[in-house]
Amino acid sequence: MNITIAGGHGQIAMHLHPILTSAGHKVNGLIRNPDHAEELEKAGASPVICDLENESDISAKVGKADAVVFAAGAGPGSGAKRKWTMDRDGALKLMEACKKNGIHRYVMISAMKVEEPRGNEVFQEYLKAKSEADAALRNSGLDFTIVRPGRLTDEAPTGLVSLAYDLPRGEIPRADVAAVVAECLENSASIGKQFDLTSGSTPINEAVSALGDG
Ligand SMILES: NC(=O)c1ccc[n+]([C@@H]2O[C@H](COP(=O)([O-])OP(=O)(O)OC[C@H]3O[C@@H](n4cnc5c(N)ncnc54)[C@H](OP(=O)(O)O)[C@@H]3O)[C@@H](O)[C@H]2O)c1
């Protein structure tokens, strides 16, 4: 498959590129900072310069992919405004590009329990923006998967997860989130599904396959 990843230099994305390319896929990573291009190339992805907030139509940059992944985000240091311009509107622009380019498959990296208000004012804006992006994707007509991880860590991957529509709060290494995203792209049981994701005791391929049961 040809796969375009928005947020190509994100920490999850940097784990995802080698998983996908070693499985034989071709990966384009959308990045806004040209200085990140070399790192992407080393990870096996082809960099495409694209600023998700400052470009109105990103379809030419997304290209003719078979699937897209939204792995971008304004990040913890950003103010409330960028939760809307990046976390919601960036995701919406990627949906528009899919429709324009005839791409059906969209995997979203969201977050656990974005419908439950919590945290400070800026974090609450983040939750609302993510919730609106997820709702738009569910209603988009695209073949979506919405992956909602708990708190992200930089621990080594375990390959073992808990994955269900609603889970107690927990955490998970970014590398395991990347492995789940890669598995979703391979396994059609994940199409049309939204799930919480934390570290657990089920091998990733089994956990994703089980999405087809319910
Ligand atoms: N932190 C948590 O505990 C947690 C928990 C659950 C879910 N999440 C979600 O998971 C997502 C991915 O996590 P992560 O750790 O991989 O994120 P990350 O390392 O912060 O990556 C986000 C990427 O988005 C890019 N980006 C920001 N603004 C952009 C723009 N205007 N145009 C293009 N790219 C832009 C950043 O590029 P630059 O390097 O150029 O800034 C960065 O590479 C987060 O964004 C968050 O929504 C996080």
The ligand as a MOL file (V3000), in Angstrom:
LIG
                    3D

  0  0  0     0  0            999 V3000
M  V30 BEGIN CTAB
M  V30 COUNTS 48 52 0 0 0
M  V30 BEGIN ATOM
M  V30 1 N 0.6080 12.7780 25.0490 0
M  V30 2 C -0.2790 11.8850 25.4000 0
M  V30 3 O -0.2290 11.3020 26.5090 0
M  V30 4 C -1.3870 11.5210 24.4310 0
M  V30 5 C -2.3170 10.5930 24.8440 0
M  V30 6 C -3.2890 10.1690 23.9270 0
M  V30 7 C -3.2950 10.6920 22.6430 0
M  V30 8 N -2.3780 11.6290 22.2560 0 CHG=1
M  V30 9 C -2.4420 12.1080 20.8540 0
M  V30 10 O -1.4750 11.4120 20.0980 0
M  V30 11 C -0.9500 12.2970 19.1160 0
M  V30 12 C 0.3890 11.7930 18.6120 0
M  V30 13 O 1.2970 11.6930 19.7090 0
M  V30 14 P 2.8740 11.9500 19.5010 0
M  V30 15 O 3.4900 11.8590 20.8440 0
M  V30 16 O 3.3660 11.1220 18.3680 0 CHG=-1
M  V30 17 O 2.8110 13.4920 19.0440 0
M  V30 18 P 3.9950 14.4880 18.6550 0
M  V30 19 O 5.3110 13.8360 18.8110 0
M  V30 20 O 3.7270 15.7660 19.3830 0
M  V30 21 O 3.7550 14.6990 17.0810 0
M  V30 22 C 2.8660 15.5930 16.5630 0
M  V30 23 C 3.3990 16.0240 15.2050 0
M  V30 24 O 2.4500 16.9460 14.6270 0
M  V30 25 C 3.2020 17.8900 13.8960 0
M  V30 26 N 2.5240 19.1460 13.6410 0
M  V30 27 C 2.1520 20.0910 14.5280 0
M  V30 28 N 1.6200 21.1420 13.8800 0
M  V30 29 C 1.6980 20.8610 12.5560 0
M  V30 30 C 1.3210 21.5590 11.3920 0
M  V30 31 N 0.7560 22.7750 11.4260 0
M  V30 32 N 1.5320 20.9850 10.1840 0
M  V30 33 C 2.1040 19.7590 10.1040 0
M  V30 34 N 2.4950 19.0350 11.1810 0
M  V30 35 C 2.2840 19.6000 12.3900 0
M  V30 36 C 4.4470 18.1330 14.7360 0
M  V30 37 O 5.4310 18.6750 13.8990 0
M  V30 38 P 6.5820 19.6670 14.4440 0
M  V30 39 O 7.6590 18.7530 14.9260 0
M  V30 40 O 6.9530 20.4510 13.2300 0
M  V30 41 O 5.9690 20.4890 15.5350 0
M  V30 42 C 4.7530 16.7510 15.2830 0
M  V30 43 O 5.6960 16.1010 14.4760 0
M  V30 44 C -0.8880 13.6360 19.8750 0
M  V30 45 O -0.8540 14.7080 19.0110 0
M  V30 46 C -2.1560 13.5930 20.7080 0
M  V30 47 O -3.2330 14.1900 19.9980 0
M  V30 48 C -1.4240 12.0330 23.1380 0
M  V30 END ATOM
M  V30 BEGIN BOND
M  V30 1 1 1 2
M  V30 2 2 2 3
M  V30 3 1 2 4
M  V30 4 1 4 5
M  V30 5 2 4 48
M  V30 6 2 5 6
M  V30 7 1 6 7
M  V30 8 2 7 8
M  V30 9 1 8 9
M  V30 10 1 8 48
M  V30 11 1 9 10
M  V30 12 1 9 46
M  V30 13 1 10 11
M  V30 14 1 11 12
M  V30 15 1 11 44
M  V30 16 1 12 13
M  V30 17 1 13 14
M  V30 18 2 14 15
M  V30 19 1 14 16
M  V30 20 1 14 17
M  V30 21 1 17 18
M  V30 22 2 18 19
M  V30 23 1 18 20
M  V30 24 1 18 21
M  V30 25 1 21 22
M  V30 26 1 22 23
M  V30 27 1 23 24
M  V30 28 1 23 42
M  V30 29 1 24 25
M  V30 30 1 25 26
M  V30 31 1 25 36
M  V30 32 1 26 27
M  V30 33 1 26 35
M  V30 34 2 27 28
M  V30 35 1 28 29
M  V30 36 1 29 30
M  V30 37 2 29 35
M  V30 38 1 30 31
M  V30 39 2 30 32
M  V30 40 1 32 33
M  V30 41 2 33 34
M  V30 42 1 34 35
M  V30 43 1 36 37
M  V30 44 1 36 42
M  V30 45 1 37 38
M  V30 46 2 38 39
M  V30 47 1 38 40
M  V30 48 1 38 41
M  V30 49 1 42 43
M  V30 50 1 44 45
M  V30 51 1 44 46
M  V30 52 1 46 47
M  V30 END BOND
M  V30 END CTAB
M  END
